[in-house]
Structures are given as structure tokens and as C-alpha cells.
């Protein structure tokens, strides 16, 4: 038989396997049991024919496997082929689709134990078991055949998966069919004609039954639940048909001779091509991203079948080429010889396992010790980022630190272990001293842990890259370390050196050869260098880190260090580009902008009488405050915020477009305090509070215009690096739980863990009553923070919420109850400040909606980012000329509030505030893309929204508007990451 004909037969068989594998897979949109018509009857008949073809092919493969020599090389090579295909699929998904899941990588490297490629696994196991089956005595084989047929018969009769075989194409069902082929390999029936007649008759009867089964299903069950009962790989009748055909092919004849030639091929081409084909065909990448999606775009079944056939041919060619290329590479590089030699040493019985393990340990103890030590160091570094044995990664949840680290953070532990190991191997490659490399790595990790512990004790933050660059401050930092720590450190280093010297002499380890040295150095540079791209959204590196479970948590660096480990959290902060440089940025350009807005400030100030620095201004960020009734699909039986609605009606008010959904509080704070837009920053800067402000030489904030400024937050102060941020902004005081400026009047509502808004306003009122003018207060409340499923409040069912899109009405009611309590507290606070003699203006705004709504962002995105705001000036302020604003108030963004507060209080502006005034009054509001949930992730390009609440394309802006927006971007760049020319030329004063 010619090689071409043999390969053609193998290809046809593989095509039939793949077609049956794909066409009736419930996850792929080829065929669905939806219509009871002639079309479906024909599909049923096609399905039966393909099933018989697959069963016959599997039985022939089982027969072929009895001719294979039970070689460890073939078993290991089969596993390596599956692993190679799996890894290539993972890499293709990563670099093509920018998609990665750690579970997919595990499936690739452990395809058999994780059942990632059922058919391919069954082939490998079948190759092992078939020789054993063929060696059984005749009566034993007959008994097994009858047992297997009885197993399938009971499943068919009762229409139940009694033996856990699934719907076919599983490891067990495929293995059983292969076994039938192996058990009947030596059968030689006498009458081919009778076999063919029996097979044909049974196939015809079964085909007819399969065609009418949909009608029977409709008649008996009024649905299509049993329409596919006959067309199944586990159907007894179809298995008998395939078995009869298999026996017929074992009898003399031209076709039988050709089949026998394929089965007896000493190169096992049928085995390898089929193995590679089914391994590729069952890859999720192929099924989801190509076969399924492409087939879903074709309505015509013939077109779908054509696509299926073409895809199957490509897969078969790929499987064959992969096997050929792999074999060629292994032979050319000498790896095949090494592989064969290694496989030859593997134990073949239980008695040989212990001696083999001892020999393996003698050869590899140094490698195991190095990587095991690095894993222990990784676990220790994770655990020691905590101050106790309980870890609360999320509000309302607490876990044992050790258990959480070992089980919930395993992916990050693995990555950290690899990074520590690469440091050790690089040092070993550079100095050819194994113990010195391991000891130095241990010392470096211990130093990192101690440094982080000191930083955490001082500021509740881990070490960040920007601090490492602050080498000028190292002397001052070292002085902060207690003397006994230096003594202990010196003793530990001395002991470590002594141990290393001793071990180097007593247990020498072979030196690394030059090619391996180069390899370790290259891999180490690539691994650590990749951190420069971890935050580049849309990159393969970012997809890999996200799939591994890396949560950068820029908004809480300490928690990030606890769940990612100190090293990975440190590296998360390396890839931070603040902002792309706008066109034309230069010292001369910024001088021209300063002059332009100095002139604009003089124009605006012609109609302003008051001095902003002599006002009392309160920026009140109300946690998650928003009207639930504005969310599409949400209805409440009662109004939860009548007082605030009255305030909005009679004062400056409207809707604020938040640049976050469900979170991002600190980002809204940053925008209100600085007047800078989040959407102008780079995608690698999702949280300016933690990634930008603490490391700026100078950071401007509105509080710097006032004589006295303070921040009040009735919760812990470590989130979003607020302690460092407020210090950098120049706030005189920061009142939070645990600070030296105590939070008084503490009260909670119901079973809530958070202090009430009444607490926030009572503490703010205390500061106002101290008298005088020129006070700025940044008040950040906490009452309405998530979770909303803990039933903090009684009586929430009063609001009787109704919701669509799967939103929990219970959570909506709980949130509405919190809004009600805020409404009451705000009304009381407004009455209290009205009694004060000094001018007070309050800018009240909700930072974002709670993350409880299940609406589609692409459809309802704008509504899902609308919060309520109002600006209220008390009687004393109104007497000084404060008045409601009437223009550009319907839709605003947080960075408008500085200019709006100045306009409301009739206060003169600085050149910078003149720019903010023009941005507020002359441009549509600019926010992050509201079609996304942009909470603490990556910034997007600006989305412009006009005063009618309509999205405006940037191209629709006028020439003057585009110039104004460009000026604003230049100013933001200069203040945050440029040369800060504007801080020196008077724009900010």
C-alpha cells in the first residue's frame, strides 16, 4: 500500500472524528434541536452515520494499539505532544487574543490529570491497556466484551448515564470503545456478507428511529429533551453496527487489506496523526475563537459544514506537521537521544521506584533545595506583610493569614518563587557559587521583608519604587531604624556568611556551564524587565499578569503587598507613566499660557468682589450617594431623599459625571482638590493618590489658598495613602480613626460597621464653630460604603424596590435606606450652618454609584455614572454676595467644583482658577468613558458630554474649544509630570 494512500485513509478517518467532535458539541453553534422538521430528520441521519464512523475508527485504533510495542518512550512522547499542543494554544491565545488564564496553563502542562484533552488522553491510556487486553485468554476476552456491551445496553434502555460515561467523547467512553477494538483484534468471522447485512439492517433501523425521535420527544414530553436519545456515541445499537463493520474489515478483501496496512504500519502514523488531531481539535482557543464564532455567522447548514470540513483539514495538517517538526527538532538537537536515555532509566515496577528516587535525589538535590527554599521565602515574605494572624482583603471578610496565603495566593506565591529563584540562579551563574548565591538571595529577601515591616509600621505602606530612588534620604531613613535592629542584622549576616563558607566546602555543587549561564541571565532580565509592561492594558504581559491573579491594588498598597507579595507589589508600581506629553510642551509655551490666563483672571475679577481665601469652603464627598430611581429599571415605592431634592431645587445643583462605578473615591477627591481630570492621565496611572501625589516635588491643591485646611474621614486613614497625600497637599490636620486629632460624636446606625453621616457633620460643625474665616474642609463620609447585603438597616422594605437585569432588590432597599439617613443628616447640617455668623459654602456630591446594579454599561453607562450634587451658601455667605449659579450646572465633573465654588461665592480667581473657569463654562464636561466600569482600573480617553446629557465627539468641538482643552492638558502635564514651570511663574497664585 502506498504511503500516499495510507495517509489519505488516516486523513479521512481523522476528518470524520473531528467533524463528529465539533458538530454536536453543545458549546458550538452548529446544530441545535430547535425545530421539528425534515431538516432536523436529515441532520439526525447524518449524525448517526458520523457516530458509526467515529466508533468504527476508534475500534480500528484499538486494534492497531494491540500491535504497538508497550514502550515508555511512546507514552512519554504522547504526553509531550499533548503538552506542546496545549502550551502552543495558551501562547497563541496570549499573544493573539491577549487572553490568559492560569487554569489554561495548568490544563496545558497537566492534560491527562486535568482531563483537558479527553480523546487524546484516552488514546494514551488505550495504548497502555490494549497490549494487556490482547494477551488475555479467549474466555476472558469474551467475558469483558459481554460486560462492555451489557454496560452500553443498560444505558440505552434506561436512557440514563448509569456508569458516568457522559455523552461520549469522554476519557472513559472512548477508552471502552478502544478496548472493544482491542478485544476483537484477533477475531476472524467466516461470513462477511452476513455481517454486512446485519450491520446494514441495524443501521437502517437505528437511523429511522433517530430521524423520528424528535417527533416522539414532542409527542411524549412536549419538548426536544429526548430528541438526541438514539444519536449518541453510547448507543448500544450503533456500537453493535460499528463492531460488525469492524469484524467485516478483518476478513480478506481489498479494503480490508488496505485497512490492515494502516493498522500494521510500523511507524504508527495513524496513532500519531490522530493523537495530534484530536488534541488540537479539543483546544478551547480553537473551539471558542474560531470554530464557534465563525460558525455562528453562517445561517446555511451547507456553509457551516464546509467551514467545518475546511477547519478539520487544517487541524489534521497542523497535527501532522507538529509531530514531524517536533521529531525533527528532537533528533537534530540531540534531545531525542537524551529523552530516550532518561526514559530508559524510569522504573517499570514498584520495587524499582525507591532506588530510582534515591538516584534522582542525588542528582537533583541542589535544584530542589534552591526552589524549595525560594518557595519558603515567598510564603514568609507574604505572611510578614501582616501585623496579625487575620487578613481582611475585603470589607466584611476575614481569613487566617497562613491559610489565605498558601491557598488563595498560590499563583502569586508561584510567581514570587520564580522571581526569587531567578535571582539565586543569576547570582550562581555570575559567581559560580551555589551556596553563596542561595545565601545572598535569602539575605536580600530578609532585608526586603525588614524594610517593608519598618515602612508599614511607620506609614502603613510597603516600600515603593519611588522611595528606592530617593537615595538622598537614605541617611535620614537609616537614622529612623532602631539600634538593636542593626545589631541583630549584623549578627544574622555574620552567621549567614559562616554557614555559606562551611557549606561551600562541605557540599560543593557543580558549576554552571556557559550556555546555561547565558540562558539564566536572559530569562532573569526578561522576567524582571517585563514589569515595565505589566500595567500596559491590551498587552500580552498585562494579560498574563491579570490571568495569574495579579491585583495591583494601587488604591491600597498595603493590601496589595499582602495578597501579591512585597516583591510583585513593588514591581506593579514600576510601570507607571503619569501622562503622555502634549504637543508643544516647552518653557516658552507654558509662559505664554500663564500670560493668557493672567489676562483671563483679570477679566473675570472685574465682576468679582470677594476673596476666596476668606471664605469657609467645605467639599463634602458623600460616599456612593446617588438617587437609585435614576438607574434604568429601578423603581422605589417612596422617595429616599426629599430634603436633598428641595436643596437641589433651590440652590446650584445638577448631576455630576463620575469617573468610576462602584468605587474610585480617591480619584474623585483628587479631581475636586486639584481641578485636574483623571481622563488626561496615562492608562498606567489609575490612582493618582498612591502613584503620583506622594512622589511629586510639589503638589498643588485648593486648600493651599486658605489660611487653615483640614481633612475629615470617619474611618481608617491608610486607604489610598491619604495620610501622605494630605501631608503633601499641605493640610494642617487630618482627622481619622486613630489619628491624634480624634473623631468625636461617634455614632452608627443599626448594625452598620461604619460611622454615620451625622458623625461626619457633627465633627465638621465643631471645626466651624471654632470661629474665623479662611477654613477649607475636605469631608469624606463613609456611611454608605459597601457591602449592601449585610442588612445593616431595619425597615428598608419600606422602599419596596423593583429591579430589572438581575439587580438585587434587597441591596437596592438597603442602599436606599442609607440614602435616607444621609438625607436627614444633610438637612440637619444645613440648618446648623445657617445659624453661623461666618460665611460657609458647602459643595456636596456623591462620588460614584454603588456597584449593585447589573445594567449593561454599553447601554446605560451614562446613567450609571450620574451622581447628585449641590452647592449651598449659608445666610452669612449670601450677605457677602454669594448667589446661585445658573449656567453650566446641569452636568458637571469633579474638577469643575473649584471654579464653581469661586463663582458661587463671587470670589476673585487666580490665573489657574481662571483656566478652570473657562474649562467649566466653555467646554462640555470631560469624563472617562462611561460605557465602562472604570473603578480603580485603567483610565480611558476623554468622553465629552454636553449640558443636554448627550455624548459629543471630540471632533465636534470648535477650534477655540480644542485650543482650550489643549491648554488644560498642557497645564495638567506641567503640574504633574513636567517641569512645573507654572508653579514658578505665578499661575497658581
N, C-alpha and C positions, 0 to 999 in steps of 0.2 A: 504493500500500500504506500503510495507516495506521501511525502511529508506535507505537501500542499493539501491533499485530500483529508489527511488526518487532522490537520489544523482547522480545515473548513468544518469538519464534523464537530470538533471541540467548540469552535466559534458558534455554530448554530445551537448547540446544546446550551452554551453559556447565555446566548441571547434569550432563549426560552426561559431560563432560570431568572434572569434579570427582569424580563417582562412580567412574569408572574409575581415577582417580588414587589415590583413597583405598582402595577396596575390596580391591585386590590388592597393596597395599603391604605388604611383609613385616614392616614395623615396627608395623603396626596390626592389632589382633586381630579382624578381621572374618571372614576366610576362611582356613582352613589346610587343607592337603592331608593329612588325618589318617585319614579313613575312606573306604573304597572301597564306596560305596552309591549308591542312586538320588538321594539328597540331593546328593551331590557331582556327579553327572552333570548335574543341573539347574543347579547353580552354574556348571559348565563352559559350558553353553549360554548362560547369562546373560552370562558373561564374554566369550564370542565376540561376542555381539550388541553389548555395550558397546565392545569393541575396534573393531569395524567402525564404530560410531557415532563414536568418537573419531577414527579415521583419516579418515573422511569429513569431519568438522568441520575437521580440520587441513588437508585438501586444499582445502576451500572457503575457509578463511582464506588459504591460499597464493594461491588465485585472486584473492581480494579484494585482497591485497597488491600484485598487479600493477597494480591501478587506483590505488594510492596514489602521490601525488607524493613523490619521494625528497627529503624535507625534513629539514634538520638539526634544525629545531625539533621535529619529531615524534620523532626519535631521542633527542634530549636530554630531551624531556618524558617519554618512555617510561622512560628511565633514572631520572629524578627521581621518577616514580611508584613504581618498584621500590624506590628508596632510602627514600622516605617510608613505604611499607608496612613495609619492614624495620626502620626506626627505631621506628615505632609499635609493632611487635611486641616489640622489645627493651625499650622503655619499659613496655609493658603487663606483660611478664614481670618486670621490675624492681619495679614498684610493686604488682603483684597477687600474684605468687608470691615476691617478694623473692629473685629469682634473676637472676644476671647472669654472662655470660662475655664476655671481651674478644673472643674469636673470633666471637661472635654479632654484636658491633658491627661488626667488620670485614666479616662477611657482609652486613650491612645497607648499609654505605656502599660496598661493592665487590661488588654482587650478580652482576655479569657475570664479572669475572675470577676470583672465588672460587666460581663455579658454585653459588651459593646458591639460585637460582630457575631451574632448568634450562628449564622450559617458557617462562617469561616471557622469558628470555634468547634462546631460540630464536625467539620472536615478533619481538623487536627485530632480531635478525640476519636473520630472514626478510624483514622489511620493507625491509632494505637490499639484500638479494640478489635479491628477487623481480623488481624492475624490470629488473635486468640479465638475468635469465633470460628474461623475456618478450620482450626485444629481440633474442634470438638468432634465427638463421635456422632454418628448419624442420628441415633435416637435422641441425643442431647440437642442436636440442631433442630430436629423435628419438634421437640417439646418447646423450644424457645420460639420457633416460628408460630406454632399454635397459640402460645401465650401472647405474642405480639398481636396476632390477628384478632384474638379474643378481646384484647385491650381496645383496639380500634372499633371492633364491632359494638361493644357496650357503649362507647362514646357516641357512635352513630345512632344507635337505637334510642338512647335516652336523651340525646341532644344536650348533653352536659359534659363539661370538661372534668371528668371524674379523676383523671390522672395528672392534671396540671400540665398538659401539653400545649395549652394556649390555642391560638387559631392556626397553628402551623408556622413554619419558618422560625421556630424556636430551636434552641440547642437540643432539647430532649426529643422533640418530634422528628427533627432532621436526623439525629443520631439513630433513632429507631428505624427509620426508613433505610438509612445506610446499612444498618445491621441486617435488615431483611435481604438486601442485595448480597451482603457478605455470606449470610447463612445459606443462600441458594446458589452460591457461585459455582458449585460443582454439580448441580442438578443437570441432567440431560434427558428431558422428556422424549417420548417416542413420536408423538403426533403434533406437528406444528399446526396443521390445518385445524384440529380441534381446539388448540389453544387460541388461535386467531379468531375462530368462530365464537368461542366463549367470551373472549375479550371484547370483540365487536358487539355482540349481543348485549353484554352487560353495560358497555359504554353507551350504546344507543338508549337503553332503558334508563340509565342514570342521567343521561343528557336530557331526555324528555322530562324526567322528574325535576331536574334543575330548572328547566325552562318554565314549567308550570308552577314552581314553588312560590313565586311572588303572588300569584293568584290565590293559592291555598293560604298563604300568610294573611292576605287581605280578608279572605273569607272567614278564617278562624279567629284572627286576632284584631282585625280591622286596622292593621298597620303592616309594616315591612320587617317586623322583628325577626322572622324566621325565613326570610327570602333567600338567604345565603346558606341555608342548612345543608344542602346537598353539595354545593360548590365549595368544598373545604378540603384542605390537604390531609385532614384526619378522617375523611370519609372512608368507611370500610369498602364500599363498592369500588371507588376509584383506586384505592390501594390494590384491590384484587385485580382490577384491569391492568394496572401498571405491572404487577407481579407476573401476570400471564404473558404480557408482552415481553417482559424481561426474560422469562423462560423460553419464549419463542425465539428470541435473538441468540440464545445459547445453542440453538440447533443449527446444523450445517446449512449454508446458503451464502450467497454473495454479500448481502447486507450484514449478516451475522459475522462473516469473516472480516469485514471492514470494522465493525464494532469491536471484535476481538483484537484487531490490530491496535486500536486505540487503547483498549483496556490493558493490553500486554506491553505497551510501549515502555522500554526500559528507562527512558528519560522522564517519565511521569509528567509529560506535558499537560495532559488533561487535568491532573491534580493541581499543578501549579497555576495554570491559567484560570481554572475555575476558582481556586482559592483567592487569587488576586482580584478576580472579577467581583465575587460576592463581598469581599472585604471593602472594595471601593464603593460598590452599589449601596452598602448599608451605612455610608458616612452621612451624618446629619447635614453637613455642608452641601452635599450633592442633592439630597432629598429636599431640603428647605429652600436653598438659594437658587437652584436651577430647575430641577425636575418639577417640584411642586408649583413654584411661581410661574414657570413657563407654561406648564400645562393648564394652569388656571386662566391663561389669556386666550385659550383656544376653545371655542364652543363646539366645533366639529370633531366628532369622535375619530374620524379617519386622520385628521390633522394631529390629534393627540397621539394616536397610535404611531404615526410617522415620526413624531418627535421622540416618542418612547423608543422606537427602533433605532433611530439615529444615535440617541444617547447611549443605548445599550452597546452599540458597536464601538463607540468612542471609549466607553468604560472597559470593554474587553481588550481593545488595543492598548489602553493605558495599563491594564493589569499585566498583559504580556510583556510590554516594554519595561515596566518597572521591575519585573522578575529578571529579565535579560540584562538590563543595565546594572541592577544590584549584583547579580552574579559576576558580571564582567569586572565591576569595580573591586569586588572582594578578591577576585583572582589576581587582578593586576597589582593591587596594593599589598598582596600577601596576607590580607586579613582572613581570607578563606582558610589558609593553612593554619593560622593561629586559632581560628574558630574551631576547626576540626580537632586540633590538638587539645584545646580546652575542653571540648565536648567529650573527647575520649577519656578525660580524667574524671568525668562525673560518675557518681556512684550508680550502680544498677540494682542494688539491693539495700535493705535497711541495715544490714550488717556492715556495709561499706560506708555508711553515712558519717559515723563518728570519726573514723580515721581521716576521711576526706575533709571534714570540718576542721580537724586539728591542723592538717596541712594548709588549708585555706587561711586559717588564723595566723599561722607562722609567716605566710607570705604577705598578709594584708593588715596585720595588727596596727601598724603605724597609720594607715589610712583611716581605719575605723576609729582609732583613738582621736585623730585630729578632728574628724567631722562630728564624732560624738561629743567631744569637748566643746566644739563650737555650738552645738545644739544646747548643751547645758548652759553655756554662757548666754545664749539667746534667751532661754527661759528666765535665767536670773535677771538679765537686764530688763525684761518685761516686768517681772514681779516687783523689782525695786523702784519702779517708777510710781508705785503706790505707797501711800502713807499708812495703810492698814491692810487687813485681810479681806475687805469688802470693796468691790468695784461697782460703781453705778454709771455705766456707759450711756444710759438714757434715763430721763426723768421717770421716777416711779419704779425702777428696776434695780436690783442689787444682786451681785453674784460673788461667790468665793473667788478671790484673785487667782489662786493657783488653778482651779478647775476652769475658770474662764480663759486664762492664758493658754493652757495646754489644749483645750478642746475648741474654743470659739476663735482663737487667734492662730490656729495651726498654719494657715497659709503664710501669714506674716512671720511666724516663727521659722518656717522653712526658708523664706527669702532672707531673713536675717542670718540664719545659719550659713547659707550660701555666701553671703557677703563677708561674714567673719572668716569663713573657710578660705575665701579668695585672698583675703589679707594675709592669712597664715601661709598659703601656698606661694604667694608672691614674695613674701619675705624669705621663704625657704628657697625659692628659685634664685633670689638675688644673692643670698649669703651661703647657700648650701649647708645650712644648719637647721635640722628638723626641730630639735628641742628649743633652740633659741627663737625660731620662728613662732612656735606654739606658745612659748612663754611670753614673748613680746606681744603677741596678739591678745593673750589673756590680760597682760598689764594694760594695754590700750583700752580694752573693753572695761576693765575695772576703773580706769581713770575717767572714761566717759560716764560710767554709772555714778561715780562720786561727784563729778562736776554737775551732772544733772540733778542729783539729790540736793546739792548746795543751792543751785538756782531755783529748784522747786520750793525749797524751804524759804528762800528769800522773796520770790515773786510768783510762786505757783505756776511756773512755766519751765519747760525744758530748755536746753541750750539750742539756740537758733544760729543759722549760718552767719547772719549779720554780726552777731556778737563775737564769733571767731575772728572776723575781720577787724574787730576793734582792738588791735594789738596794743594801741597806745594805752588802753585802760587795763592791761593785764596786771600792771604793778598794783593798782588800786584794788583789783579783784583779788589778787593773792593776799593782800593785807586783810581782806574780809574772812579768809579761811582761818579757823582757829588753830592755835599752835599744835595741839595734840594730834590734829589730823595730819600735819606734816610729819610728825614723829612716826605715827603709825604707817604712813605711806612709805617713809624711808625704810622702816623695818621690813615691810612687805616686799619692797623692791629688792632689798638685800637678800632676803630669803629666797626670792624667786630666782635671782642670779645664781645663788649657790646651788639650788635644785637643778637649774638648767645645766650648769657646768658638770655636775655629777652625772646627770642623765646622758649628756653628750658622750661622756667617756664610757659609761657602763652599757648603754643601749644605743650604739650608733645606728643611724639609718642611712641607707644608700643615697648617694647624691642624685639629684635630678639631672637628666640628660638635656642637652641644649635645645632640641626641638620641643621637649615638654616645657622647658623654661619659657621659651618664646610663647608657647600656647597659653600657659598660665598668665603671663603678663598681658597678652592681648585680651583674653577673656576678662581679666580684672579691670582693665581700662574700659572695656566696653560696658561691663556691668555697672561700674560706678559712674561712668560718663553718661549712661542712659538717663540718669536722674535729671539731666539738663532738659529732658523732653517729657518727663512724667506728667507735667501739667498741660502739655500741648494737646488740647482737645482735638480729636479726629486723627491723632497719630497712632501708629501701631503700638508704640511704647506705652502711651496713655491707656489704650485698650487692654494691654497686657496687665498693667498695674491695677486697673479697675477690676478686671476679671479675677485677679488674685485676691481681691478684697481690700485693697488699699483705700482707706478713708482718710484723706489728707486732714480733714477737720481743722482748717485754718481758723475757724471761729473759736476753737477750744484746743489750744496746742497741748495742754497737759493731758487731756483725754486722748488726743491723737497719739501721744507718746506711750500711753498705757495700752492702747489697742493695736498700734502699729509697731511699737518698739521705739526706743530713742533714736536708733540709727536711721531707720526708714523715715520717721517723722522729721528728723533733721534733713534728710535728703529730699523730702517732699517740699521743703522750703528753698531748695536751691534753684528750681526752675520758676523764678518769679521775675517777669518783665512788667514793670509798672504800667507803661503806656508807650504806644508807638509814637515816635516823634512826628508831629505835624509838619507839613511842608512849610518852609520858610522860617523855621525857628532860628533866631540869632539874637545877639545882644541888641543890635540896631532895631530889629523888628519889635522886640519887647519894649524898647524905649519909645518907639512910635505908638505902640498900643497904650502904654502908660500915659502918653501925652493926649491921645484920643479920648481916653475915659476920664482924665482930669478935666478936660473940657466938658465932657458929658456930665460929670458931677457938678460942675459949676452951673450948668443949665438947670439940672434938676433941683439944686439947692436954692434957686431963686424963689421957689414957691414953698420951701420947707422952713419951718421956724425952730423946731426942737432939736435938742442934742440927744442922739440915741444913747450915749454913754450915761445920761442922767435918768434914763427910763429904767423901770424894773420889768424885765422880759423873762417869761417862762416858756420854754419849749417843752411841751408835755407829750412825750411819746406814750400812747396808751396801747399796751400790749394786745395785739391781734384785734383791736377794736374795728368793727365794721358792721354794717347793717345786714344781717343774714337774709332779709327779704329781697335784697338786690341780686342775690345769686339766682340765676335761672333755674327754675324747678323747685325752689324753696318757698314754702308758704308757712306763716305763723298765724295762730288764732288771735294774737294780741301784739301790740307794739311794745318792744322791749326798751325803747329809748325815746320816750316822748319829750323829756326835758332837753335833751341834746338837739332834738329836731326843732324845738322852739328857739333854742340858742342859734341854731344854724339859720333859721328863718329871719331872725332879727339882727344878725351880725355877718361879717365877712365869712363866707363858707363855701363849700363845694365838695368836690371829690379829689382825692389825692391818688395819683397813679403810683402804686408801689413797685419797686424793682425786686420784689420777692413774693413768693406764695408759700404760706405755711412756715416761714422763717426768714432770716435775714435782718433781724432787728438792728444789729450794729451797723449794717450798711445804710439803713435809713437814718440812723443817728449821724453817721459820718456825713451824709449828704446835707442834712439840716444844719450841722455845725460849721461845715466848710463852704457850702454853696457849690460843691463840685459834684459832677454827675458820674455815677457808677458806670454808665454805659460807655464812657470815654476810655476807661481803663482797659488794659490788656486782658485777654481771657485767662492768663495765669495769675491774675490778682483778684480773686473772688471776694476777699475780705480785707479791705484796707486797714481796718483797726489792728489786725495782727500782723499783716505782711508789710505794711508801709509806714504808718504813723510812728511806731516806736523807734524807727531807724532813720527818720528824717533829721537833718541838721536843725531845721526849723519847720514847724507845722502850724499853719495859721488856722484859727477858729474864731467864731464870732465873739466868744467870751472875752477875747483879748481887747475888745473895745470897751469893756466895762471895768469899773473900779473893783468890783468883787464878783467872783463867779464860783458856783458850786454845782456839783452833780449829785443827784439823789437817786438811789436804786435800792428798793427794799428787798434785796436778795444778795447772794454772794457776789463779790466784785471781780472774781477771776475770769469770768467768761469774756471772750473777745478782747482779752488783755486790757480791760477798761482801766485798771489802776495805772498802768504805764501810759495809756493813751491820754487820760485826763491830766496826768502829770506833764506830758509833752505839750498838750494844749495850753497849759498854764492855769488850770482850775485851782482855786485856792483850797477847796475842800471836796472830798468825795465821800459821801455818806452811804454806807452799805452795811450789811450784816457782818459784824466782826471788825469793822473799822474803828479807829479811835474817835470818830465822830458818830456817835451812836444813833441808830434809828429808834425813835421813841414812838409812843402811842401805837404799839404793835397790836394788830387785831387780824383775825382770819374769819372767813365766812364759812359756815357749815363745816365740812370735813376737808376743806381745801388745805393743801400744804403751803400755799403762797399767802403772803401778807396782802391785805385788801387794798383797793384804791383809796379807801378812806384813810388808811395809814399813810399812803404816799402824800395825800393832800394835807393831812394834819402836820406832817413834818415840814412840808413846803411852807405852810402858813406860819409855822414857828420862825422860819428864817425871814419871812417878810415882816413879821411883827418886830423884828429887831430894829426896824426903822431905817431911814436913809434911802437914798436913791442910788442908781448905778449898780443894781444887782442883776446878774444873769443866772438863771437856774435851768439846768438840763435835767428834767424829771423823767425817769424811765420806770413805768409801772410794771407790775408782774402778775397781777391778779388773774388775768385771762389767758395765761400761758397754758399750753397743752400739758397733760393729757385731758381729753374731754370725755373719756369713757370710765372715769372713776366715781361718778355720781357724787361729786362734791356738794351739790346743792339739792335741797329738798324743794318740792313744789315746781320743778322745771316742766312738768307735764302741763302746766297752766298754758304754755305756749302752743301745745298740740301741733307740732310741726308735721308738715308733709314734705316729702322729698322725692326726687327722681334720680336716675342714674346710679342707683345703689348707695346713695348717701345715707348714713345712719341718722334717723330722726332723733334717736336718743341723744346722740352727741350734739346735734343742732340745738335741741332743747336745753341741754346743759350749758352750751355756749351762750344761748340767748339769755339764760338766767344770769350768767356772768355779765353780759352787756347791760342788763337791767340794774345790777348793783353798781356798775360803773356810772350809769346814767344818774342814779341817785347821788353818788359821791360827787360827781361833777357839778350837779345843780347846787349842792350844799356849798361846795368850794367857791363857786361863782358869787353866791350871796355873801360869803365871808370876805372875799377880796373887795367886794363893792363897798364894804364898811371901812376899808383902809383909806388913809388920807394921802398916801403916796401913789403915784401913777403905776399901774400894773397892767401889762398886756400879756395874755395867755395865747399861745399857739398850740392848740390841741389837735392831735392827729393820730390815727391808727397806723401802725407800721406795716401791717400786711393782714390778709385774711387767714383764719385758722386752716390748717391743712386737712380738713374733714370732708371737703366736697369732692365728689367723684366726677365732676363735669369734664368734658372734653376741652382741653386748653385751646386746641385749634379753632374751636367754635366759640367758646365762652371766655377766652383768655383775658380780654379787656375787662369784662365784668369781674373776673376772678382776681383782678389786681386793683380794684377800686375800693379805697377806704374813705372814711369820713374825716373831714377836718373843719375847724372853725377858728377864727381869731377874735378874741374878746378883749376889749379895753374897758377897765373899770371907770367909775364916775370921775375919779381924780384924773385919769389919763384923758378922758373925753374933755374935761375942762381945759386941759392944756392943748387941745386941738386934735386929739386922736379921733378918727372917724372911719366908718366902714368903707371898704374898697368896693368898687362897682365894676371894674373891668378886669378881664383875665383871671377870674376867680372860679369859674365853673370846673375847670380841670387844671390841677397844678401838680408839681412833683416836689419832693422834699427839699431840693436845693433852691426852690423859689421862696422858702419861708423867711430867709434873712431879708431879702428885698421887700417882701410883703410886710414884715414886721416894721421895717423902717418907714414904709409908705403909710401903714395904718396909724403909726404914732406921729406922723408928719415930721419925721426926723431927717436931718441932713445926712448925706451919704458920702462915703469915701469913693475914690475912683473905682475900686474893686466892687463896691456895692452898686455903683452906677452901672457897671457891666452886668451884674446880676439882675439889676432892674430892667435893663434892656432885654436880657435873655428871657426874663419872666413875661414882659409885656409885648415883645415884638416877635417871639418865636412860638411855634407850637410846643407843647410840653414834650420833653425828650426822656424816654424811659427805656429800660431793657425790653427786649421782645416779649410782649405779653402772651404770646402763643405758647410760651414755655413756662415750666415751673423752675424759676431761676433762683432757688433758695440755696445759698452757700455753695453754688457750683461754679459755673463759668459764665462770665459776662458775655453779652452778645452785643451786636451793633445797635445803635440808637434806633428807636422806633418813635416817630413823631405823631402826636395826637393833638388835633385842634380843639377849640372850645366847644365844638359840637359833638365831641367824643368820637370823631372819625380819624382813622389812621391816615396820615399824609405821607406820601413818598418823599424822600429827601430831594429827589429831582424836581418836585413841585415847589420847592422853596424859591423865593425870589433871590435875585443877586445880592441884595442887601442882607437878607436873612442868612444866606450861605456865608457871607463875609462875617456876620456877627457870630455865627456858630464856629467858624474857623478861629476867630479871635478868642472865643471862650475856650476852645481846645488848646490853643497856644498858651493861654494863661494857666490852664489846669496842668499842662505838661511842665511849664516852668516852675510852678509851685510844688509839684510832687516829685519829679524825677529829673528836671532840668537844672539849670544853674541858679535858679531862684533870683534872677535879676530883679523881679518885681518887688521883692522884699527890701531891696536896696534903693529903689528909685521912687518910693513914696506912693505906690499904687494902693497899698493896703491901709494907709493912714489918712 
